[in-house]
Each structure stands twice: as C-alpha cells, then as structure tokens.
Amino acid sequence: METIKKTRWFPEASWLATLASLLPLWLLSLAITVEGFPKPPIPVEVGIASFWLAIAVGIVLLWKSWLPPDVALVSLIPFVSMFNFDEISTRYKTPFILMCALILSIGMIVAQRSGSLTVRWLILLIAAVVVLVLSSNAVSNYWQMVDGLGLPFECMPDTQDCPLPGNLSPWWVLFFS
C-alpha cells in the first residue's frame, strides 16, 4: 500500500500559514455578530455564509497543517463569548466581539511563532483567559451602565420601545475598565 503524501502550499511555519490560520477565528467572529438589536452591521446571509465558510476553511487548513489543533480550539472561543454577549445592544456587542477576536489573533500569532509547544500552549491559554475575563468584565460594565439609566424592568435596551440615550459610555471604556 502506498502512503498518501500531503501536498503543501507553503511550509507550516511560514507567515502566510500563520495568517491563514486566523481566518476561521475571524469568520466565526463575523458570524456571531449577526444576532442582535438594533439591526446588526452585516446581513444575516453574510453571517450564515461566514459560519459555513469558517468550518470549510478550518477543515482545509487542518488538513494542510496550516492550522494546528490547539489553535483551532482557541478559534472556537467566539462561540463561548456569544452566550456571554447575549441580549446586549449590537452597538456594544459587535466591537466587543471584534476586540476579542483581535486579542485572540495576537495570541495565536505569537503562539505559532514561538518555538516550544509548551510555550505555545501557555500563550494560547493566557490569550483565552484574557479574552474571557475582558468579555465578562465588558458585559458586567454594560449591564451596570444600563441599570444606571433607570429603565423599566420590561424595557429591553436599544429596542424600538426603549432606545438608549446618545451620551452613554463608549464601548472601549466598558471593555477595558
């Protein structure tokens, strides 16, 4: 029996492979921004397409060894944060999700460029914990801000019946404070 050889586009350690490994993370992050109110910044069709494309691209990148399994696992963190960001206005949720993806991307790049597997796992773990802590803090700050508005209990912030005032804290203040 003949061994099947993998055809490689570029070496796994190339910068192109490293940057390509970020694609599933960003596609999944884009996909989870489609749910929310007011109307999300991207159409639902684009979000659904990016979800399925993330799966397909992830499989191809895993097969080509451009996406290490540990990095692929970290790419799924947007799904964990999706539950954390539920019921938050898209004016805040979208930048929160994109900032989480940026922090994870930096961690994934640094991890893949490191020499040691142990160091790579440690960097990925730190990036994941930082994102989960910052996202939880952002959600907590958001709900504290909304609670401070004194809206009626049945009022869902930033809906047609209950618009948010324009002088609220910007998203980066809630994310990093």
Secondary structure, DSSP 4 states (H G I P E B T S, - for coil): -PPPPPP-SS-TTSHHHHHHTTHHHHHHHHHHTTS-SS--SS-HHHHHHHHHHHHHHHHHHHHTTSS-HHHHHHTTHHHHHHHHTTT--HHHHHHHHHHHHHHHHHHHHHHHHSS-HHHHHHHHHHHHHHHHHHHHHHHHHHHHHHHHTT--TTPPTTBTTBPPPTTSPPHHHHHH-
